């Protein structure tokens, strides 16, 4: 017996799940093909980014589905344990059981095949083996949806041969190209990161959502001005732009700026290409580059060797802009609001922060809830 993928997908749609992100696996290819054919699907560069993109979609009010091979569950550990868990952000997941004991599979799956379920248990993620019987699977979906609506992630573990075959529809070539590139042309101002965040807060309005990466960036934004349309990342380093992508795609009436750091961007640099391919015009990825891991003592990153603006242009960001000063940054944001286009912006910053920098007094799940309410009140 095999599960009719279209019937199962229709059940998911009935429950409101129509946004998907993931990384391919042969055990899940039929469900992935269904999602590409029938729903909104983001092909992520890695599983952690897929989880974070779904988290952004959940912030925007969508019910989201993430799909991955069990080997990729290890990549998704950081967002599942420090983003979804801390912010109480649910996601519905499908993870294949490659390397299942007794299954003749590739050697690299042998260990994960024996620990996948334990892995989910350790992360306090509720799960079930997905049944190939549609009547049973419908009941499983009800239990999974109850978990989702109680702000908890739920994963289905999918064995080989669970789904029947779904062919992929013809896909138009998705080619994105850079249309505007502005590189460094003169001496720069080198403001502190705190100064950049102060300027952003000064020009923030009720249409603009600021998402701050983990560490001192979020702490400083909170200290500058705590607003309900701010999101202060904790943990899940490198995932802020994926969250921004999921949010912007599903909140077209808001402008979304994902504020990144060089260390965080380097950690999940592949998401630059995903952003370039899937970002909507209301999305800006802003990098504040001070060439160091400032939150952990000032250890140097390798960013001095990298032209991030050129990289973003090469992967297809329509606009990739280097700004030399705070005034240029403010003008660039004004231009973006007037003529929305997926945009990457980089500003170099001097190191350091204020003494006795505090931490947000609002808990992560409260940050999530008030942002969701702000977006819902549109």
N, C-alpha and C positions, 0 to 999 in steps of 0.2 A: 504494500500500500504506500502511495505517495500523497503528500498534501497538495491539493490544487492551489497553486501559488496565486492565481488571480482571485479565487474565492477567498483565500486567506488575506490577501491584500485589500480586498473589498471590506472585509471585517475590520481591518485596521483603519481604513478610511471612515467607516461608520463610527468608530470610536474617536475620530478626529486626528489620527496620525497620518499626516501627509507631507512632512518634511523629513528627509533622510540625509545622512552623511555617513561615509564609511570608506573602507579600503577593501579591495576585492579579495574573495576567497572562493575556491571552486565549489565548496559545500554550500555556499550562499549565493552562487551566481544567478540562480533563477529569481530570488527575491530582490537582488540588486538590479537585475534587468527589469523586473516589474516596476521598481521604484523609479528607475530612469525613464521608463516608458510612460508612467502614469502619474508621477508625483514630482515634487521639487527635490532634486538630488544634488548634493555637493560631493564630488570625488576628492577626498582629502589626500594630502601627501603622507599622512601617518595617522594612526588610530587615536592618539592623544588629541590631535587637532580636530578630528571628527567629533570626539566627545565634546570638546570646547565649542565647536560650531553649533552642535545641537543645544548646548547650554545657552548660547546666545539666542537661538531660536525660541527656547523655552522662556527666556526673559521677555521676548517679544510677544508671548501669548500662544505660541505654537506647541503642539504635541510632537515631539521629535523622536526619531528612530536612528540608532547608530548600529552599524554592522562591521564586523571584523573577524579575522582569523584568531584562534586562541593564542597564537604566538604574539599577535599584536595587543593582546590584553595587557601584556607587560608594559607596552608603550603607553597605554591608556591609564596606567596606575596613578600617575601624578594628578591628572584632572579628576579622576573618579574619587580619590581619597582627599584631595585638598580643595577642589572646586565644587563638585556635586555634593560631597558630604558636608563641607563647611557652610555652603550657601543653601543647603537643602534644595538643590536643583535636580529635579528628576529627569531621567532619560529612559527610554525603552531600548534595550539592547538585544542583539542577536550575535552570538559568538559561536563559531564552528568548533567541533570537537575533533580536530586533527590529532592523530596519534593515539586514538582510543585504544586501550589494551585489546589485543586480539585482531585489530585492523592492520592490514598490511599497508603501512604508510611510510612516508619518507623519514629518514633517521632524525632530521632536525625537529620533528614533532614528538619524538618519543617521550621526553620529559614533560612537556606541556600537556600531553595527552593524559598523564596521570595526576596532574595537579590543578587542572582548570577549575574544577568545582571547588577545591580547597581554596584556590586563589580568590574566587568570588566570595566564599564564606569569610575569609580573612578581611576582605574589604567591606564586609557587612552589606553586600549586595544580594538581595533575594533573587532566586533563580529557580528554573525548572527545565527539564528536558522537554523540548517542543515535540508534541505528538504529531504523527503523520495522519491521524484521524481528525478530520475537520470538526466533527462534533465535539471531540475532546479539546481540540485546539481553541475553539471558540470559548469554552469555559476557562481555559488557561488565560486567554486574553482578558477576560473579565477580571481575574485575579491580578494580572499584571497591571491593568488599568487602575484598579483600586490602589495598588502600591504607588503608581505614578501620581495619582491625585492626592496621595498623602505625602507628596514631596520626597519620594524615595525612588532610586533607580531600580529597575527590574531587568534581568537578563534571561533570555532563552538560550540554552545550550543546544546546538543543532548538530545532530549526527549525520553522517554521510547518507545521501539518498532520501532525505526527508521531503524535499520539494520536487514536484514534477518540473518538466522543462519549460522555460519561458525564453523565447528568442528575443534578442535585442532589436528594437526598431532601428531603422536607418538613422544615424545620428549626423546632423550637419557638422561640418568641421568647425571646431571652436578655436578660432585663432584671434588672439588679442595682441594689439601692437601699441607701442608707445607713440603718442601724438605730440607730447610736449616734454622736453627735457631741459631742466635748468640746473647746471652744475655750479660749483663754487667758482667765483670769478674775482674775488677780492678778499681783503682781510675781514674777519668776522668779529661780531660783538662778544661772543662767548659768555652769555648770561649764565647764571646758576640755573639749575633745573627748577628750583623754587621760583625764580623770576619768570620762567616760562609758564609755570602753572598759575602763577598770579595773573599773568596776562590772559591766559585762557579763561580763567574764572571771571575776569573782568568783562569779557565779551560773550560769556555764556548767556543763552536765552532759553526760553521754554521749548524751543525746537531742537536744542543741541544737547546730546548726551555725551558725557566724558567718561571714558573707561580707562582707569589707570592701572598699569602693570604692578606686579607685586613688589614689596619692599618699600623703599623710601618714597617712591613716586606716589603710591596711594596714600601713604602717611602725610606727605606734604600737601597733596591736593585736599585732603580732609582738613588739614590745619589752615590752609588758605581760606577755604569756605566750604562748609558741609552743605551739600544740596541734594535734594531727592533725585535729581537727574545725574548724579555721580555714582560711579561703581568703583569700589576700591578692592582690587584683586588681593587675595591672600593665597600664597602657595601657587601651584600650577604654573610655574615659571615658563614663560614663552607662549602662553596661550591667549594673551589678551586680544591679539588681532583676529584669532579664530572666533572668539566670542563676539567681537565687533562685526565680523562678517555675518554670522548667524542672526545677530540683532538687526543690522542694517537691511538685510534682505527681506526681513519680515516686518519692518516698521518703516515703510517708504516715506511716511510723513515726518520723520525725524531725521536730523543730521547726526551722524555717529562718528566720533573721533576716538580711535583706539590709541592710547598714549603708551609707547613702548620704550624700553631701554635697550642699549646695545647688547648687553649680556643676555637679556631675555630673547631678543630677536635672533641672535646667533644660535640659541638653543633650539629653536624651531624655525629655522630659516626657510625651510621648504614651504611654509605657509604663505610666504610672499607670492609664490607662483599661483597658489590656490586663490588668494585674494585677487590677484590680477585677473584671473579667469572668471571668477564668479561675483566679484564685488559689484554692487549697485552704485548708482551715481551719488548716493547720500553717504558714502563711506570714505573716511580719510584715515590712513595709517600714519601716525605722527611718531617719528623716532627722535628722542632726545639722547644724543650720543655724548657721553662724557668719558668714554674710553676706559671704563672701569666698572667693577662690581662694587658700587658705592655702599650698598646696604650691608655688605659683609666685611668691610674694612679697607676698601679701596684697591683690591687686587686688579691688575690690568686685564682687560679683554684684548682680543686681537683686532678690535675694530679700526685701529689706526691704519691697518693694511687694506681696509675694505672701502670701496666707494659704494655705499648703500644706495645712493640715488641712481647710479649707473646700473646696479644689479636690479633694482626695481623696474627700471626702464627695460632692461633686457628680458625680464620675464613677462612684460606686457602691460604694466601699469600705464593707463592712458596718460596720466600726468605724473611726473616724478620731479620733485622740486627741492633744491637746496636753498634754505633761507639763511641770510647772514646776520639777521638781527630780530629783535622782538617786533619791531614795526613791520618788517617784511613778513613775519609770521602772521601778524594780525591782518595785513593786507591780503595775504594768500588765502586765509580762511574766509575773508569777505568775498574774494573772487570765487571761491569754491561754492559758497552759499548762493551766489548769484547765478553761477553757471555750473551746476552740479556735475561732477565727473569723478570716477574712482581715482583717488589721488594719494600718492605717497609723498610725505614731506620729511625732510631731515634738518634738524638744527643741532649744531655742536654746542656743548655746554661745558662750563668749568666745573671742576669737582667740588664736593662739599655741600653741606646743608646747615641749617640753623642749629644752635646748641639746644639740647634737651627737647629734641623733636618728639612729639607725642605720638600716640597711636589712636586710631579711631575708637571712640567710645560706643559706637553703634555696632552691633554684632553683624557678622556677614549675612546671616539669613534675614536680618532686618533691613540691611542694605538692599538685598534682593527684593523683598516684599514691597518696600516703598518705591523702588524703581518700577516694578511691575504695575503698581497702582498708578504711578505717574504716566506710564505708557498707556494704560487702560483708559485713563481719563481724557485721552485725546479727543 
